[in-house]
Amino acid sequence: MRKFLLIGLVILAGCSSASPTAEESAREVIDLLVNEDFEKVHDDFFGEKLQESTSLKELEQVWKAEASGTFIGVGSLESSERGDAYQVVEAEIEYSEVIFQLRLTFDEALQLVGMNLSPGGVNVDVPDSVTEEQVTVGQGTEYELEGTLTLPKQHQELGDLPGVVLVHGSGPSDRDEAVFGYKPFRDIAWGLAEQGIAVLRYDKRTYTYGSTMSPDELQSLTVYEETVEDAVRAAELLKHDSRIDSNSVYLGGHSLGGMLAPRIDLEGDFAGLIILAGSPRSLWEIIYDQSMDMYEDENQIAFVQAEYEKAKGLKDMTEDEALSETLFGLPAYYFQEMDTFDAGALAAESEKPLLLLQGEDDFQVYVDKDFALWQEALADKENATFISYPGLNHFFVDYDGPDAGTIAEYEHPGVVDKHVIETIADWILEQTNKSQ
């Protein structure tokens, strides 16, 4: 569920030109990172907020995980402003084995308030049979989000297309849901478009606006603002596109996005739901299991146990108490509000087609706990289809090499298994044909 790549919240670049000073500072930061002078970057360029959220060790780990091979150079470097307070510089960093994007967000004092690396993953070109358009989700609202609409190149000949909105997992995510060596949403979008299905993916609100949110806003943030509202807006965008069949727009939610899919559907009114490695359990229960699997230190285990006991009392906390309390490093209110919706019960009440997919080697969402609970909750539902895949991990990538079964596994580039994409495509086309 949690993201292990992102080392700071970032904001979306605006349209106007930024001061050259920001570019100069960015080039200096890049030079220091390339020469592995992480301490100077952390001490001299990180603002107080970013220093608190990202340790020197984490900075070093994230950079080294992405910078593979010999440094070649800096490709494109673009700067822009957001309002009066922030300047954003985006650079393409090229190494002999990888090319990745670096986004640096500076405040007025040219201190870094956000830093994000977008992984290169497996370098592949857009398929010849696919075309992509840049779109804006929530255009005209306070939180406009950049997105990509992927279409079959011959879409004009195909008539009204079925469509899918892809909804991210936990944490700030870009439109590709990039994590270390993976870009699962890109893989899914291209694969489905090749089968005649339109796909909309977009940058998450916390990825785009996270570092401009005030402490009070972050403390009271819920999954509605973080995820639900934007997924509904994305559905509206697709449904109002004349090339898309407005009655055949599906939701594809991964991880947290899968957990929230039944709730999102209450407002989004999708044709059906695709739940990829989601769960009907509470998020705090999953975090507890993940943490217990990860930690060996007695003090860490004791902390996790204490947080778990605290979580059991969430339902008895007042809203004010939850707003002032933390749980697993996040505001307790985030979990409390999320628990007011029962994903399993909502899914069981739905008469819409449901496709639930799970990798059997997933060590973040569990086939024997989470997937099994879906099967139990939807046991009598003929509209629900369950498929699990031996050997596939949380991102539906087949990997059994070094670091398998650990977070480091994601550092080895991979793509979403083609059988998963074929299953989704066949299922959508089958549902679309039934409704016509």
N, C-alpha and C positions, 0 to 999 in steps of 0.2 A: 504493500500500500504506500509506504513512504518513499520519497525520492531521496537518493543518496548522492546525486550529482550536484544539485543546485547549491551554491555557496552563498547566495544572497538574493534578496528580492530585487526585481528590476522593474523599470518603467518603460512604457512605449515611447518611441521617438516621435516627435511631432513633425512639423513640416518646414519650419524656418531654420536658417543656418545658425550653427553654434559658433561661439568664439573660437578662433584658432588656438587660444591658450588651452582649451580642453583637448584639442587634437595633440598639441605638444605634450600635455600631461599623459595622454593615452599612449603615445609613442614611448614615453619614458617608462611607463608601467609595463608595457609589452617587452621592452628591452630588458627590464629587471626580471620579468617572469621567464623569458627565454634563457637568461643567464642564471636562473634559479636563485636569485637574491630575494627569496620570499619574505625574509624578515624585514627588509627595507620597504617592500610593498605594503606589508601589514602595518608597520609602524608609522610610515611617512604618508601613505596615501589612503589607507582605510579610515573612514570616519568612525566615530565612537560607536554608532549603532552596528556597523558592519564588523568592527572588531569584536563586539560582544557576541554577535551571532555566528562568526566564523573564526575559528582558531587558526594560528599559524600552521599547525600540523594539517588541518583540513584544507587550507589553501594549497599547500604543497602536494597533498595527496590528489586533489582534484586536477591540478595542472599536470602532474606527472602521468596521471591516468589517461589524459587526452593527448598530450604531446608525445607522439610516437615517432621515433626515427630522428633524422637530422633536420635541424631548422633550415628552411629554405628562404622564407621571407614573409613580409606582410603584403597581402594582396590589396583588395579594395579597403579603403578606410573612409567612412562617412560620419559626419557629425550633424547634430540637430538639437533643437531646444524643446523642452516641454515647459510651457509657462515661463515665469520669470526666474524660477529657482533652480531648474535642473538642466544639465547639458548631457547629451547622450552621444557616445562614440561607438560605432560598430565597425569591427575590423575582421577581415578574413586572415586567419593564421595558417600558414602552410608549412607542414613538415613532410619529410620524404615519404612517410607512410599514411598521412592523414591530412585533411584540410578541415578546419572547424571555425566556427564563428565565435567571436568574443565581443560581448556588449558591456561597456563601462558607463556607469551613470555617476556624474559628478554633481555636487551641490555648488552653491555660489562661491564657496571657499576652495573649490577644486579638490574637495575630499570625496572619496568614493563612498556612495551610499548604496550602490548596487553593482554586482559583478556576476555575469552569467556566461557560461560556456555552452554552446549548442554543439553537441557531438557530431562528428562527421559520419560515424557509422560506416556501413558498407557503401562505398562510392559507386552508385549506379545511376544511369541516366533515366529520365522520364521515358516510359515505353512509347514507341512510335504511334501506338493506337490510342494514346491518351493525350488530352490537353488540359491545361490548368489555367484558372483565372483567379486573380486576387480580388477578394471581397471584404466587406466590413460587416461584422455582426453587431447588431445594436446601433446602427448608424443613427445619429441624432440624439443619442442618449448620453448620459454622463460617462458611461464606460464603453466606448467603441473599441472593438477588438478586431485586429487584422486576422484574416483567414484565407484559406485556399479552397476553391471549388474545383474538384477533379471530375472530368467528364470524358466519356468515350469520344474520340475525335470525330466519329461519324454520327454525333448525337442528332444532327438535323434530320438524318435519314431514319433514325430509330423512333421518332415520335416522343411522346411523353415518357420520361424516364422515372423509374423508381429512384429514391434517394435515401441517403443515410447521413445522420448527424453523429459524429464521433465525439464522445465525452470522456475527458481525462480521468486519471486516477488522482491520488492525493498529491498535495504540494504544487508549487508553481510549475507549470508545464507549457512548452511551446506547442504549436499546432501539430508537430510530428510526434508528440509525447516522447521526445528524445531523452534517452537515458544511457549514458556511457556509449556503448557501441551499437545501440539500437535506435531505430526510428519506426516503431510499430504502426503508428497512424499513417505514415507515408506509405508503408508497405501495403496496408489494408486498402487505402484509397486507390492506389495504382491498380492493385489486383482486382478490386470490385469494378473499377471503371473499365477495365479490359473486358469485363463480363456484361457491360451495358448498364452499369449502375452509377449514378452520380453520388459523390461523397463530399461532404463539407467538414473541414477540420479548421480549428481556429486556436489562437493563442489564449490561454486561460487568463482570467481577470487578475489573479494574484501574480502571474508571470508578467503581466503588462503594467499593472498599477501598484504592485505590492509596496514598493519603497516610498510611495507618496501617501500611503495611508497613515493616519495618525495612530498613536498607541491606543487611543480609545476605540478607533475604528477596528483595529486588529483584535482588540480584546473582545469586542462584541460581534465579530465576524461569524457568520453561520454558513453552512453549505448552500443555503439559498442564494446569498450574495456571491459566494465563491463559485458556484457551479450551476445550480438549478436555473436561475433567471437567464443566464446566458445561453444555456442549452435550449430553452424555450424560444429565445430570440433567434437562435440559429434555425430552429424548425420553421419559424415564421418566414425567415429569409428564403428557405428552400421552397416552401409552399407557395410563395408569391412569385417564384421564377417560372415563367411560361413554359420552359423546357422540361419542368418537373411535374410528374403526376402528384398533385397535392394530396391525394388519397393514399399514396404509397410512399410516405416518408417514414423511415424507421429510425430508431435510436440504437446506436451501438455504444454501450458504456463499458469501459474497462476499469477493473478494480473498484475504486470508490465510485467511478461513474456507473459501474454496474450495480453497485449497492443502491445508488440513488435513482436508477432508471425507473422503477415503479412510481416514485414520488415525482420525478420530472414529467412523467406521462400524465399526471393529474392536470397539469396546465398545458403541456405540449401536444397532447392528443395525437400520439404517433400511431401508425398503422400496426406496429408491432415492436417488440423489444428484443435486442440481442445483448445478453449479459455475458461479458467475457471476464472470467476470474473475479466475479463479484461475490457478495455474501449477504445472507439475511441476518447475520449477527451484528451486534454493536461494534463500531469501529474500535472502541477501547478494548474489547475482548480480543480482537485480532492483534492489536498492538501489544497486548500482554503476551500472547502466544509467541509473536515474533521476537519479543525482547527476551523471553525465557529461553528460546532456542539460540539466541545470539550470545547472551552473556554467560560468563563463567565465574567472574569475580563475585565473591560473597556480598560485598557492599552493593554492587549493582543489582544483584538478585533481590536483596533486601529492599532496595528502593522500588523495584518493579512490583514486588509483592505489596508494599505499602500503597503504591498508586492504584493497584488493582482493588484493594480494600476500599480506598477512597471512591473509586468509580462505582462500586456497588451502592453507594449512597447518593449517587447523582439525582435519582428520582425524588429524593427527600429534600434536596437543596432548594432554597428559594432562588429566583432568578438573580437577585443581587448577590447571594452567596456564590452562585456559579460564576458570575462575572468577576468576582474578586479572587477566585480560586484557580489553580492550575492543575492539569492532569496530563501526565506524560509529556510535560513541557509545553502544552497547549492550553488555552483558556478552557476551563471546565464547561463553560457555557456552550462552546462549540459542540461538545459531545452531548450535552443535555438537550439542546435544541434538536440535534439530529435524531436522538432517541425517541422523539415525539412521533416519528413516523416509523412504522413497522414494515420493512421492505418485504418480508415473507408474506405477511397478511395482505398487503396491497397487491402483490403479485398473484396471490391466490384468489383475490376478488376479481381480477382482470379476466375478461373473455378474449382478449387479444392474443395473437400468436406470440409465443415466447420461445426464444432459442437460448439455451444456457450452455456455455462452453467452458471447459476447465482443463488446464495442463496438469498431468498427474505428477510431474516433477516440480510443481510450484511450491516453494518454501515460504511464500508470503501469504497466500490464501490457500487453504488446505483442502485437498480432495476428500479426505476422510471426515472433515468437520464442516467446512463451508458448503462445498458442493453437495455433500450428503444431506445437509439441512435443507437446501433447495429441493432436493428430490423428495424429502419428507413433507415439506410444506406444500408441494405441488403434486403429490402422489396421485391424486384423482383427477388431475387436470389434463384433458386430452389436447389442450392447446399448447402444452409445454413439451419441448423437445430437449433432451439432455445428451450431451456428447462429451466424453473426456478423452484426452489424447496422451497415450504413454510417451514418456521422454520429453514432453514439452514443459517449459518453465512458465513463470508468471506472465511473460510477454509472448508466450506461444512460439518460442524459439527452441529448436532442437539442439541441445548442447550437452556433451558428456566428456569434455576435455578437462584440462587443469582448472582448478577453482570451482568445479561443478558443485552445486548445492550451497554456494556462498554468494554474497553480494558481488564479489570480484568476478563471478561468472559473467556478469553483464558487461564487463570491460572487453570481452572478446566479441568482436563484431558479429552480428547475426541478423537474420531477417525472419519475419513471421512465416511459419510453415505454410506452404502452399495449400495443403489439405484443409487448413482452417479457413483460408480465404475462399476456397472452392465451396466449402460447406455453407459459409455465410451467403455467398452469391446464389447458390442453388436454392437455399431456403427462401431468400428474398424473392427470387423470380417465381418460385412455387406459390408463395403467398400472394404475389401480385396477380398471377394468373387466376387464382381462386376468386379474387375479388372482382375480376372483370366479367 
